[in-house]
Amino acid sequence: MFTGIIEEVGIIAAVGGDGLSVYAEKILQGVAIGDSIAVDGICLTVTHYERDRFSVGLSPETIERTTLLRRSPGDPVNLESALRAGGKLGGHFVSGHIDGVGSCLASSQSGTAWEIDFEAPPAVSRYIVEKGSIAINGISLTVAACNPAGDWFRVAVIPHSFSETTLGFLQPGDPVNLEADIIGKYVEKLLGGHSGQDHRQPEVSLAFLSEHGFL
């Protein structure tokens, strides 16, 4: 489990096949084989480490569902170590399990902050709501605006988050790892279960919510 608060921006040393290695510094303090580290929001297991880098294994599922094999040596990546018992939950609960790959549409400065627009696939868009939480490349962010379908949304980014993560490197068209808020997934499944529908594709509508006393 993670929080979406990035500890360090690492640099990809090598990627390919079934493995990835990343140059890092802060994230290596106290690291051990078997530890979990979120790399651009993807929960990965440390298989080897040295003074200035660590390596992780990549499963076919991870390769298929994320952006990792689209990255190259020298690319920056967001890094976060797993949440420890008693640690601060500064962002929101992030599992490190990517729901889908979206893309950056536009990025512009607005006053002292930045507004960044994204496109989301259906696997993620169904859970996107205004003022809700979303993890973009592992960064816990708040949805500032979205369309009704949720396949377009905007986040407002403060200077600290912009400079201390990879958000400042994003260009229109760049793919991003997206993880929806886990609370929305559980709510959807529970409501789908009460309606007697297929849990995998529950239809939660305004009429359904009203019928069951939620509105």
Secondary structure, 3 states (H helix, E strand, C coil): CECCCCCEEEEEEEEECCEEEEECCHHHCCCCCCCEEEECCEEEEEEEECCCEEEEECCHHHHHHCCHHHCCCCCEEEEEECCCCCCCCCCCCECCCCCEEEEEEEEEEECCEEEEEEECCHHHHCCCCCCCEEEECCEEEEEEEECCCCCEEEEEECHHHHHHCHHHHCCCCCEEEEEECHHHHHHHHHHHHHHCCCCCCCCCCHHHHHHCCCC
